[in-house]
Amino acid sequence: MKEILVLLLASVVAAPGQTVALKDGRVLAAASVKRTGDRVTLESASGARFEVAAGEIARIDFVEPPELGEATGKLLGGKGEDAVALLERLVAAQADFREIPGNWWALTALRLAQALESQGRGLEAQGVAEKIATQSIDPELAGAAQVQTAAVLLRRGDRAGAMRRVDAVLREARGDTARALACLVRGQCLLAEEKWEEAMIAFVQVPVFHAGETILLPAVMLGRGRALSGLGDAAGARLVWEELRAVYPAASESKLALTELQRLADREQAVKGSR
């Protein structure tokens, strides 16, 4: 028992892995945390174990899963199905702790929804987003999930419904994840309404204020190009779409940018032919 206390009753700063704050004030450190039913087992790097009831835990500060960044890299690198598979495993691994503060379940599930959406699996993405919205204990990520469902409404042609959800999140959210996604979908709504300048303002907020949300940048760049094209700035649109293809050549948005560039070239050729 003494060994367990030495290994687990560590300070938050010194903890090499997860830190577990109990409701009685103790803070424990563990290399791994596993749950079976209502019991949570903490294990040190040396193999010492300590068991506690889930109801006694105030918070678990899990180490950020390195696979989360890896999944974003796969998605931007054109390996969307690999990203989906990786994120599904992460979501499953965190599911047992989703009602305990400090978990990564909601964020990994949101990234899964985004990856599914990028692969054209919209119904699955919607199902994941709705689960986050109803089950996440993090209001910021629940708000981000509401924006993800707003994107579904937009795709179905309900621009007003999508905009209402997005604006509600922008009024309440403070974190980068929710606000960046809301700015992206708001820009897409405004594009659909041909409000080009307002759309541009929405899109540019993502790289300016929320640059860490790299998973959204290809879609933002595609939208910026479309807003510029709508404003009659063909040269500006071309630069943005060419940059998108250069920086994220394997992203799904890069293929759409190529289509936009071809349309732009066709229009320019038609103008020359009419002279």
N, C-alpha and C positions, 0 to 999 in steps of 0.2 A: 504493500500500500504506500509505503514511504517513497518507493521509486516512482510510482504513478504520480504522486503529488509533485515530486521534483520535476518530472517531465512535463506534466500538464498544467500545473499552476504557474505558468510563465506570464510575463508581462506582454501586453499587446505589441509593444515595439520589438521585443525579442522573438516573437513567435515566428517560426520558420515556415509555417503552413497556415491552416485555418485557425482562427481564434473564435472561441465560443464564450459568449457572455451569458452567464446564468442569472436568473431573476433574483437570486440571493446575493448578488454582487460579485461572485467569483468570476474570474476570467481565465479560461483554459486554452491551451494551445495544443494542436494536434496535427500530425502529418496527414491523416486521413479521417474522414467522418462518414459513417454509414448508418443507415436507418433501417430498422426492421419493425414494422408496426409502429407502436408508440415509443419504442426504445431507440436511442441514438448512441452508437458506440464510437468513442474517440480512440484513436490509436496513435502512439508516438512513433518516431522514426525507428526506435529500438524494439518496437513491438509491444510495449506496455499498453494495456487497454483500460478504459474507464467508461462506464455505462451510465446514462442519465435519461430520464423521461423527457420526451419532446416538449411537454408542457412546462418543464422547468427552464427551458432555453429562452432567453430574451432576444438573442441575435447570434447568427453565425456569419462571420466575415470570411467568406470563401475567397481563396486566391483566384484571380481572374483566369479562366481557362485559356491557355495559349492557343487552343484550337479555334477560339472565337475569331482571332485575327487571321488565323490560317484560312478559315472558311470565307472571310471577306476577300482575301487574296485569291482564293479559288474562283469565287464568283466574278470578280473583276477580270480574272485571267481566262474567262470563258469556260471554266469547269464547273458550271452551275449544278449539275447533278451530283458531282463529288461534294460540293458545298452543302447541298441539301442533305446528303447522307451523313456528313460530319455533324451538321447542326441537329439532325434528328437524334443522334447519339448523345449530344450535349444536353438537349432538352430532356431526354429520358433520364439522364444521370442526375439532373437537378430537380426533377419532378417531385421527389419525396420531400423536398425542403421548401416548396413554393410558398407555404404559409408562414415560413420563418424569415424574418428580416435578414438581409445580407445575402440572399441567394441570387443566382444568376439565371434562374429559370425564365423570368419574363423577358429579359434582354435576348437570351439565346432563342427563345420562341419567336420574338419579333424578327430577328435576323432570319430565322427559318421561313417566316411568312414572306419576307422580302425576297428571299432566294426562290421560293416557290412561285411567287408572282413573276419574277424575271424569267422563269422557265415556262411561262404560259399555263401554270397550274393554279389559276385564280381561285377556283372553288376551294381547293385545299388551303390556300393562303388565307382566304376569308375565314375558314373554320378555325385555323390557328389563331388569327387575330381576335376573333370573337371569344375564344377561350381565355386569351390574355386579358381582354377587357373586363371579363366577369370574374376571373380568378386571381389576377395579380394584386398583391398588397402594396405595390408601388404605384401611386397615382400618376406619376409622370409616364411610366411605361403603359399603364392602362390608357392614358390619353393618346400615346403614340399608336396603340392598337386601334383606337377609335379613328385615327387618321388613316390607318391602313384599310379599315373598312370603308372609309370615305372614298378611297381610291377605287374601290369596287363599285360604289354608287356612281362615280364619275364615268367609269367604263360602261356602265349600263345607261348612261345618258341623263342621270339625275344630278345635274350640276348644282342646282339649288340645295339639294339635300347634302351633297358632298361639301359644299362651301359652309353650310351651317355647322357641320361637325368640325371642320378645320378651324373656323373662326372661334368656336367654343374652346378648342384646345389652345389656340394662340392666346386667348384671354387668361387662361389659367396656368399653362405650363411654364416652367422656368428652365428646365434642363435642355441640353443640346439635342438629345435624341428625338424628343417629341417636337420641339420647335423646328428643327431642320426638316423633318418629314412633313410637318404641317406647311412650311414654306414651299416645299417642292409640290405638294398636291394642290396648294392654293394657286401656284403658278400654272399648273396644268389646267385647273378649272378656268382660270382667266384666259389661257390660250384658247380653250374651247369657246369662250365668249368673244374672242377676237379683241380682247383688251390687252394689246401688245405691250404697252409701256408698263401697265400695272403688273403684268406677268413677269416682265424683266426685273422689276423691283423685287418681286417675291423670290425669283430664282437666285439673284445675286446675294441675297441674305445668307444662303447656305454656306458658300465658300468664305464669305467675309466674317460671319459670326459663329459658324458651326463647322469649321474646316475639318474637325476630327471625324465627322460623319462621312468618311470617304466612300462608303457603300452607295451613297446617293449621288456622288459627283457626276458619273456618266449621264444619268437621267437629267440632272440639272443642266449640264452642258448641252444636251440635246434640246431641252426646253429653251435655253437662252438663244440658241441658234434659230429656233422657230419664231421666237419673239422678235429677234432682229430682222428676220425675213419678213414678218408681218409689218414691221415698221418701214420696210423698203430699203433696209441696209443689207443688200445682198453681199457686199464685200465683208462686212462684219460677221454675217451668218456663216459665210464660207470659212473664215478664219476659225470660228468656234468649232464648227463641225470637223475641220481638218485637224484641229488640236485634239478633239475627242478621239479621232481615229488613230492619232499618233500616240496619245498617252494611254488609252484603254482600247487597244486594237481588237481584243478578244471579247470585250463586253457586248452584250446583246444590243445596247444602244448604238454601238459603233456601226452595226449593219444598217440600222435605221438612218444614221447620219449619212452613210454612203448613198442610200436612196434619196435623201434630201439633197445631197450634192448633185446627184444626177438630174433631179427635177430642176434644180437651179440652173444647171448647164443647158438643159433642154429649153428652158424659158429664155435664157440669154441667146441661144441659137435661133429661136423663133423670132426674137426681136430683130436680130441681125438680118434674117431672111426676109423680113417684111420691109426693110429699108430699100 
